[in-house]
Amino acid sequence: MTFVSELEPRALWGHFDKILTIPRGSKEEEKIREYVIEVARRNGLEHTVDATGNVVVRKPASAANEGAPATLLQAHLDMVNEKDSHIEHDFSRDPIEPVMDGEYLKARGTTLGSDNGIGLAAMLAIMEATDLVHGPLEFLFTIDEETGLTGAGGLDASLLSARRLLNLDSEEEGVLTVGCAGGADTELRFAVEKEPAPANVTARRVTLSGLNGGHSGVDIHLQRGNAVQLLARMIHAAARDTSAALAGIEGGNKHNAIPREAWAVVAVPEDRSADFVARLGEQFEAVRAEYREPEPGMAMTIEDAAAPSEVWSGASTWGLLRLLVALPHGVVAMSNDIPGLVETSTNLAAVKQGDGSEVRVLMSSRSSVASALEWIREKIEAVGLLAGTGVTHHDGYPGWKPDLDSEVLKVVEAVHERVLGFEPEVGAVHAGLECGIIGEMVAGMDMISFGPQIEFPHSPNERVKVASVERFWKLLTETLKELAG
């Protein structure tokens, strides 16, 4: 146990401290699922695991509240595994190392997993609690949320009897979420032609790093740099008229994280090498000036690399660079209905070499308007086809249309103002929440989402405001008491 278990409320933080030691990357939730089942068993609670791997736990009502309607609490088991490149960390084995940063808790060089670990810990604490007032409770722990909400998509909804849902996967204190964006990924496959490297070339490995990255939905409006696109932009400009050729390029990782780092190996004729490096430096300074506010830590390194035996052809080099420069990234449209809400966006999430004969480019798009989501995917396809790529559109997940007449919303609004002393904001989020899927599966489900203050999820800068967790716990437990009445 670490100092985390000593934070308040201890019931919640004690579970989160344990969670920090359990591997739980997407599609690798076996051990965290075992922990949930262990907590259920030692507290005598009934549990069921569906065919997908989601867990449903049931807890009887507290005394004198047996007649209240059932309430469903929901969080996801998995987290995004991201780390700084200089950090040695094996997410399948190594515990996450927590550190205090002023009033925030974060991790040393990795994602913290407060998304959705705090909601998960809160549910475990409520499962164990003997002093809370509540009606009949159901707890839904879903798997594989971070790679496309596939756990919720495979949920056996017949396991749920509740028609009131408290989703604990929101990340902005003081905001009650009643809607979310839908999303879907698109993969472009670019065939690479190679040829023998010409004589008298110098190979340089160019790395762009130190960017903040972040969640491709909730952070997309912050206009942070995309390491993949910025690196391609700089090489595209610096390599003109130099007969430069790519020998490799990679960047980004997860579909729902803005790329923080990218690298490329570029082969340049020896007599043009100095010119290429100078131009690259000029391009970097221009980009750094553009992004001086959102990306103060941006850095570029240029290192000598071993001379390759093969390089990409001119058509492949320039075709891939132009593709990465031309693809859309960032906010596409703002909502006309909710001021300040991003309606549609897309994330140039990753470029991967595979076996070297094909480069895969992953795009992740979101929108609260179904037709707009399809349009941005069509645009990505059009750019890809112009570049000669293969295109695969993967299945997505639905959005969640706000219901401002929700009875659960009215209850939580009133509790929030009474317990926390101020009126909450009510809005939607430009990210995927499992409420959209569950609401489609279960007719009449009345839903709301809330949580503590979590910043920069899906990146090693992820942090949770410690004091907000105690306020979140009070709001949650008092809401359960109110719903029991």
Secondary structure, DSSP 4 states (H G I P E B T S, - for coil): --GGGGSSSHHHHHHHHHHTTS--BTT--HHHHHHHHHHHHHTT-EEEE-TTS-EEEEEPPPTT-TTSPPEEEEEES-B---B-TT----TTTSPP-EEEETTEEEESSB---HHHHHHHHHHHHHHH-SS---SSEEEEEES--TTTSHHHHT--GGG----EEEE-----TTEEEEEE-EEEEEEEEEE--EEEPPSSEEEEEEEEE-----BTTTTGGG----HHHHHHHHHHHHTTTTT-EEEEEEEE--TTB----EEEEEEEEHHHHHHHHHHHHHHHHHHHHHTTTT-TT-EEEEEEEPPPSEEE-HHHHHHHHHHHHHS--EEEEE-SSSTT-EEEEEEEEEEE-TTTTEEEEEEEEEESSHHHHHHHHHHHHHHHHHTT-EEEEPP-B--B---TT-HHHHHHHHHHHHHHSSPPEEEEESS--THHHHHHHSTT-EEEE----EESTTSTT-EEEHHHHHHHHHHHHHHHHHHH-
